[in-house]
Amino acid sequence: MNTPFPRTAVFQDGRLCSLGGVDVAALAGDFGTPLYVLDRAELVGRMHEWRDAFGPDGTVAYAGKALLVLAVAQLVDAAGLHLDVASAGELHTALRAGFPAERLFLHGNNKSVAELEQAVDAGVGRVVVDSSSELGRLAALADSRGQTVGVLLRVTPGIAAGGHDFIRTGGNDSKFGFSVSAGLAEEAIGRALAAPHLDVHGLHCHLGSQITTPDAFVAAVDIMVEVMARVRDRHGVVLDELNVGGGLAIVYEPADEAPVSVEEHARVLRAALAAACTGCDLPVPRLVVEPGRAIAGPAGVTLYTVGTVKDIPGVRTYAAVDGGLSDNLRPALYGARYTFAPAGPGAPVHRQRPVTVAGKHCESGDVLGRDVALPAGLAEGDLLAVAATGAYGQAMASNYNRLPRPAMVLVGDGEVRLILRRETLDDVLSHDVALDDL
Ligand SMILES: Cc1ncc(COP(=O)(O)O)c(C=O)c1O
């Protein structure tokens, strides 16, 4: 049975006791709850697994959209990975963390001129061009700067895959990229190759997220290589990079289908690429991948305190915690399910019953876990841990109901580092401008 908790998690009598050698009750006591806990060994271990699986002839770019704070950017840099950023804010975070610009990929389906300028001025390694208008803007900007900009073109191969409609991106009806089937991809590649200051290295696609099997990736590689072969035939240019994006799934609940291992993912992608290139008599381009969830997801655990337990006889038992959709939007947005566990000291867990873990927001949809098996004696004041919250948790956090966003700590080898300060109520108001004429 898969465990979605980090590799350093220690349980006793069915209760989570420590992460990274640090007592979770002490963490809650020192930093409050809700609290994001990032397990350093799991996070860095996964970065190294991806780096080693794709080896020196491949490139792994961590997808910052999953989770990007200064400390995470620093760890990505220290692991020798590249970094995929998708906005001015993510780019600014990376640069402020001292991340080498040449190892950055800039994404976005509607990059502003300001974002393109920020990227070009910083010397970002690759701008992943997503639309015809952007291509024009970027070419003009590079000309005006007299600066050569490395680019990839994002194309949609017509293959959508992933755990929810909202996170499937590679199909023909997608807001992202240039469609292959409509011929827009090749038209754009021709324009990019003709642009004097754009250095076209290759193609990019991202099929979707939470993908468990390699089939969709293999099919996409075939289509992408065919496009690259047509570019060679038509323009005499051999593109040297193929970026197949991210998307590899993780386990959220023990019964989930386990995704293929990183090693197997790498092996399958490499084999598919080699076979497709042989078929088209094309030199094998550098393989690039952009995992986000598969690196950050399992490293994160969120600690909550149960505030109110409400039994509705014959209907349901609710346990409301001190957070909710403002710190983890995925259950409300995608119907995502998570694994919950009682945490800290308490009675051994002998008997469980179904409990619905609700958030504290004024939304009936603010439910973090429906009918979750929890201790029959779950009580107000108890600590609850939720596993695999490292990706698309803090990154999508909000101040709904003007809740301050939680703190994040990095734990490892018995040590705790605060890497994200908890917002205060004054932080929440810090952008308000009061009227002064009343
Ligand atoms: C362009 C791109 N690359 C990589 C990723 C990361 O995907 P995942 O977190 O599923 O690995 C995303 C996610 O949306 C993406 O849009």
The ligand as an SDF file (V2000), in Angstrom:
LIG
                    3D

 16 16  0  0  0  0  0  0  0  0999 V2000
    3.9260   24.2090  -18.7870 C   0  0  0  0  0  0  0  0  0  0  0  0
    3.8130   23.3610  -17.5670 C   0  0  0  0  0  0  0  0  0  0  0  0
    4.8710   22.6310  -17.2050 N   0  0  0  0  0  0  0  0  0  0  0  0
    4.8490   21.8910  -16.0890 C   0  0  0  0  0  0  0  0  0  0  0  0
    3.7510   21.8320  -15.2770 C   0  0  0  0  0  0  0  0  0  0  0  0
    3.8070   20.9930  -14.0310 C   0  0  0  0  0  0  0  0  0  0  0  0
    2.8940   20.0010  -14.0360 O   0  0  0  0  0  0  0  0  0  0  0  0
    2.8750   18.9440  -12.8510 P   0  0  0  0  0  0  0  0  0  0  0  0
    2.8240   19.7070  -11.5900 O   0  0  0  0  0  0  0  0  0  0  0  0
    1.6710   18.1410  -13.0960 O   0  0  0  0  0  0  0  0  0  0  0  0
    4.1330   18.1400  -12.9680 O   0  0  0  0  0  0  0  0  0  0  0  0
    2.5950   22.5650  -15.6200 C   0  0  0  0  0  0  0  0  0  0  0  0
    1.3870   22.4910  -14.7810 C   0  0  0  0  0  0  0  0  0  0  0  0
    0.3850   23.0380  -15.0100 O   0  0  0  0  0  0  0  0  0  0  0  0
    2.6370   23.3480  -16.8000 C   0  0  0  0  0  0  0  0  0  0  0  0
    1.5750   24.0900  -17.1520 O   0  0  0  0  0  0  0  0  0  0  0  0
  1  2  1  0
  2  3  1  0
  2 15  2  0
  3  4  2  0
  4  5  1  0
  5  6  1  0
  5 12  2  0
  6  7  1  0
  7  8  1  0
  8  9  2  0
  8 10  1  0
  8 11  1  0
 12 13  1  0
 12 15  1  0
 13 14  2  0
 15 16  1  0
M  END
$$$$
